[in-house]
């Protein structure tokens, strides 16, 4: 018996699905089942799954020499999503099913021993790959596929479904937020902190909150997603693909809720920025277009913390390993919280600090000056009085703060449209957008000189002032905006030296 079949599958590289050609050849020789083309261990294991699935669905496993080639051969293939294409290639090459209707189809799915088809991680990336190639997608259906328009998706439950015409799943689905987000109304007081977080939300500025234990730092941070603007359609797809590749449910992202990631301080560098074999996105990529919250920031390994400096600037991360380079989107809003010292009471009015000055400096120095220089807003969060705590539930609500954020964002978009300005991190564009008067510019330069700001610090302070002016719906940055920006940036700078 001799026969050949050629189908299409895909492998994940970074957060992108790369098309792979699956060639199956059945010929005379000693019965064997070989897979070539740089497959990983999970693909090699698919031989046993494919054999069992073919027999369980009433087909015959050919007792001949079977060779499966995954092309291109120089590309490392990973994942269990090749099961479906390999099984159908064998059935097609042996003449047990027609394959003419599968020529322009991307086949992705893992097989169980009973022949049922299971969805795999990165299915949304595969759907985008099929759309780029002009193919249809065949897989076990999940709701995330409905987010990709103009891509025909066929839903299959098992190998038996290929004995009859495939059933196209209607790819229309409205994603809705499944659960309400925590509300700022739960936090009484802290009005200055809420104002600072509104400014940070409009301009996507980094925030560092410092204060004693129990002062409400974590509560404030966890409520930031409730005031952020919803994700745009493009941002939803881009962010959901990352979550899909990581094997996480992207439903809440597709509903427009910005991601909020809060890794524990024991996380490794590979867990935070990405890594492993194969290379997978880390927490900073999972927080793309959302919030990365580092609680107890000073407890993180200094080497792990310093690894996020470059992504904070560029919004992307490139990892280079033996198998090549992979880029991960990493444009996130950094929010961090830390105690001022090991005991947590340094600077508190209602407690006594038991730490020595060297211990305090050593503890705060774990964060590192270069990383602090990239954080725009430094907040001192103090403990609330008992009376204020008992008023919980009556604070300024997230809905009110969200309206302020949206007003600031809408004015910024209107201002940029009026002037033809493009959203840019370039210093020249920012300086021109501020429209400082000569007197205000002289005052700003004097304050920057007196505060010994670095070049990056000057630009970031100016960016903060521009955001405050947008909240005030002012086309020009005025002196009061500059004062507030310096107050937010320098409030804790003296303690962090």
N, C-alpha and C positions, 0 to 999 in steps of 0.2 A: 504493500500500500504506500502510495506517495501523495503528498498534498502540501500546499502552501497557503498561507493567509497573512494578510497585513492589516493591522488595526492601529488605532491611536490611543495613547494614554498620556499621562503627565506626571512629572516629578516636581517637588517643591524645592526651590533654591532661594533661601532667604524668605521673602514674603511673596515671591512670584512663582507661578506655575510654568514650567518649561515643557513644551510638547515633546513626547517620546514616541517613536515608531516601534510597534511591537510586531516582530516578524516571527511566524511560527512555521516550522518545517517538519513534516512527518515523512520519514523514509525508512528504507529497509536497513536492517542491522540489529545489533544486540539491543533488546528493549531497554530504554533509558529515558530520563527526563532531565535535560540540562538547560540552565538559564545562563546566558552570557551577556556581556555589555555593562560591566561594573555594577551589578546589583548588590545591595547590602543584605544583611542577615535576614531581615523581615521579608525581602523578596525571595530569597532562597527558601525560606520556610513556606512560601506560598505553594510550593509543589505538592505538599501533603494536603493543604486545604483545597487546592484545585482538584486533585484526584478524588477526594472524598465528596466534594460538592457535585462533580460531574456524575458520579455513580448514584448519589442520593436523589438526583433529579431525573433519573431514568435514562441518562445517556450512557454511552460506552467509552471507557478510557482506552484509547488505541494501544494495543500491545506492540508498539513499534518504537523506533528511535525518534524521540521528540527533542528538537532543539528550538529554544526561544531566544531570539536576539533582541536586545533593547538598544535602539539606535537613537542618537549618536553614541558610539562606544566610549568616547572620551569623557562623557558626562556621568558623574556619580548619580545613581538612582537610589532613592530611599522610599520607604513607606509600604504599607500593605494595600495601597490603592491599585496596584497592578493585577490583583487577583482576577478581577472581572475581565480585563482585556486578554490575559493569558488563557483563561478558561474558554472564552469565546473564540480565541484564535485556534485553540485545539479543536473545538467543535466545528469551526468553519473549515479548517484544513482537512478534517476527516469527513467532511460532507454531511454532518449531522444537522447543521442549520445553514440557511442561506445568509451570506454576509454582504450582499450587494448594498443593502440599506444601511450598512454600518461603516461605509468607506469615509464619509464626512462626519464622523461622530467621535466625540471624545468620551472614552469609557473609563470611569473611575469608580472603584468600589472594592470593598473587602468582602470575601466570601466566608460564610460559616461552613461547618462540616455538613450541614443539611442543605446547602445551596442557596440560602438566603443572602441578600446583598445588604451590606451595612455601609453607612456613610463614614467617611474618613476625614481626618483633620485637613484643613486647607481646601475644602470643597468650593468655597466661594472664590478662591484664587483660581481654581480649575475652571469655574464658570466664566471668569473674565478671560482666561486663556482661550477657551472655546469661542468666545465672542470675537476676540482679536483674529482668530484663524478663520472665522466664518463657518464654524462647525456647530452641531448640536451637542448637548451634554446628556449622557446617560448615566444615571447613578441612583442610589437610594435617595429619596427626596428629603430635604430638610427645609425649614422655613427660610433660612438665609438665602437660598437660591432665588427667592422671589425679588430680592433687591437688585438683581442684575437684569435690566431691561434689554430687549432685543436679543435675547439668548434663548433658544428653544430648549427646554429641559424635558427629558423623558424619564418618568419614574418607573423603576423596576423593583420588584420585591425579591425575585429569585431568578435563577438561570432558566426556569421553566417559562418565564415571560417572553423569552426570545423565540419560542415556538409559534408565536402569533404577533401581529403588528403591535408595536410599542404604543403605550398610552402616554400621550403628552399631558404633563401636568400644567395647569393654568398658572402662569407665573405672575399672579397678582395677589398681593398680600399687604395689608396695612399694618405696619408695626406700631404697637401702642406701648406706652410706658406701663410696665406691669405693677410697679410698686412706687409709692410716693417717696420722695427724697426727704432726708432729715431737714427740719426747718429752723432757721435762725431765731424764730420766735421762742424756741425752747431755751434760749440763752438770754437771760435778763442782764442789762448793762452791757459793758464792753462796746459802747457805741463808737468810740474812736477806732477800735479794732475793726469793727464792721465797716466803717468808712474806708479804712485802709484796704480791706479786702475787696470792696467795690472798685476802688481805683485799680487794684491788681487785676481784677477780673476783666475790666475794660481793656487794659493794655497787655494782658498776659504777662505781668511782671512776677518775678520770683519773690517769695515771702519767707522770712525767717522770724518765727515767734519764739521769744525767750521769756521764761517765767518759772516760778516755783511749781512743784507738782500740785495738781488739782486746781490750777488757775483757769482751765477751760481751753487750752491750746488745741487739744485734739478735737474737742467739740466744734470749735470754730472751723478747723480745717475740714472736717468731715461734711460740713454744710456748704462748702464752696461750690460743688456741682449744682446746687439748687439755684444759684444766681448766675451761672454762666450762660451765655447765649447758646441756643440749640445748635447742633451740628448741621452744616449744610449737606446737601445731597452728596457732593463729591467727598466731603470729609467723612460722612457715614460709611461709604464704600471703602475708602482708604483705611479707616480705622477698623472696620469689621473684618477686612481681609487679614489683618495682623492677628486679631483674636481667633479667627477661623484657623489660621496656620498653627497657632499655639494650642488648638484643641479646646478653646473656650467658647461658650455660647455668646454670639454677637448680637442677640436679639435686642438687648437694651441699647446698644450702640446704634443699631438700625432704627430704633425708635427716636433717635436724636439726643440721647443722654450722653454727655461727655464722660469718658472713662475716669475712674478714680482708683488709683493703685496705691496701696499702702504696705510695702514690703517690710518684714521684720528686720531689725538692725543686725541680725546674724547672717543676712543674705550674702552670698558670694559675689565676686565680680562678674562671673558668667551669668548668674541669676539676675543681676541688675542691668547689665548692658547687653547681654546676649552671649551665646556660645554653645558649647556642647558639640556632639557629633550625632546627626548633622547639625549645622548651625541653626539655632532657633532664637527668636526674638526674646529679649529680656524685659524687665519691668519698665524701663524707660520707653521702649517701643510700644508696649501694651498701654502706656499712658499717652500715646500719640494723640494730639488734639484734645487732651484732657489734663488731668492733675496727677502729678507724682507727689505723694505725701511721705516724707521721711520723718517719722516720729522718733524721738530720742536721737537726733541727728549726731550728737557727739559720741554716741555709742557705736556708730558704724565704723568699720575698719577705715582708717584714713586712705588707704590705697583704693578701696572700693568707692569712697566718696569722690576722690580726685578723677576717677574714670568718667564722671558725667560732665566734666568741665567742657570738653569739646562739643558734645551733643547740645549743651545749653546754648552755645554760640551758633552752631550751624543748623540745628534742627534735624540732623541725620547722623548716622553712625556707620562706619565701614569697618568690618572685621575681616582681617586677612589671616587665613590659615593655609595648611598644606594643600587643601583641595581648591583653593582660590579665594577670591574676595567676595563678600556679600554685604550689601548696603541695607540698612534698616531705617525707616523713617522714625525720627525721635523728637518731634516738636511738641514739647510738653510745658506745662506751667509747674514750676517747682515750688512746693510749699513744705517747709520744714519747721519742726518744733524741737526745742531742747531746753534742758534745765541749765541755769547759769553756772552750776558747779556740781560736784559729785553728790553732795547732800541735798542740793536743790534749793537752799534757802538764802543764797547770796543775794543781797539787795532787797529781801522781803522785809516788810515792816512788822509782820506779826510772828516772826520766827528768827532764831539765831543760827547763823551759819557756823558750822564746826570745821570748815575746810581752811587750810592754809593758803596764802597767796600763791605759792608755787603750784599747789594742787589745782587751784582755780584756773591759772594761766595754762597749765598743762591740759586740763579738761577742755577748755574753750579752744585751745590750739589744735585739737584733733580735727576740727572742721577745716582749717587751713585758710589762709588769707586769699589765695587766688580764687577759691570757690566763693568765699564771702563777697568778693569784689563783683561777682556775677549775679548776686542776689540784690534786687532793687529796693525791697521794702524790709526794714528791720523794725519789728514790733516788740515792745515790752508789754507783756500780759501779766497783770497782777491778780492776786486772789480777790474774789468778790466778798463783800461783807455778807453776814448771815441773812440780813434783811433782803438784800438783792437776790440771793440764791432762792429765797422763798417766793420771789416774784417770777420764777421761771415759768415761761409760757406767755408772758406779756411783753417780751422784747420785740424789737423791730423784726417783722416777718421777712422770710425769703422773697415773698411776692413783691414787697415794697422795694427791697434791695435789687431784685431782678429787673424791676422797671427802671431803676436808676442806671443799671448796667446797660440795658437795651437802649436807653436814651443816649448815653454816652457813645455807644457803638454806632448808633444811627447818625449822630452828629459827625462823628469821625468819617464815616463813609460818605456823608454828604459833602464834607469839607474836601475830602480827597477827590471827589467827583468834580467839584467846582473848580479846583486848581489843576486837575489832571494829574494829581500826585498819585504815585503808585506806592502801595504798602512796601516799605523797604527798611532794612536795617542799616543802610548806608548813612554815614555821618552827615554828609553834605545835604542829602534830602531831608534829614531830620532837622538840621539847623534852619534850612529854608522854611520848613513847615511851621517852625515856632514863631517866626515873624517878630523877633525880639526888637524892641526899640533900643536905641543906643544906650540910654540910661540903664535899662533893665539888663542889657548884655554886659555892661560894665559892672553892675552889681553882681550878676551871676559869676563873672570871671573872678571878681574879688573873693566871693564866698568859696568858690572852688579852690582858689589859691590858698585861702586861709585853712580850708579843711584838708588840704594836701590830697585831693582826689587824683587818682590815676586817669589816664586818657579814657579808659573804658568807663571809669566812674563818672567822669564828666558827661559823656554821651548818655549813659544810663540815667543819670539824674535829669538831664534835659528831656529824655524820653518820658520819664515819670511826670515831669512838669507839663509836657504836651498832653498826656492822658488826663491830668487834672483839669486842664483847660477844656478838653473835649467834654468832660462831665459838666463843666460850667457853661458849655455851648459858646465858647469864646474862640474866635478864629486866630487870635494872637495869644501867646503866652505872656502873662503879666507877672508883676513882682510877687503878688500873693500866691500864685501858682508855684513860683520858684521857691518861696519860703516853705510852703507845705511839702514840696518834693525833697528839699534838704532835710526837713524835719523827719520825714519818713525814712530817708536813706541813712542818716547819720545818728539816729536816736540811740542805737546800741553800739555804734562803731568804736567808741572809746572803751567799752567793756570787752571788746573782742580782740584787742591788740595783745 
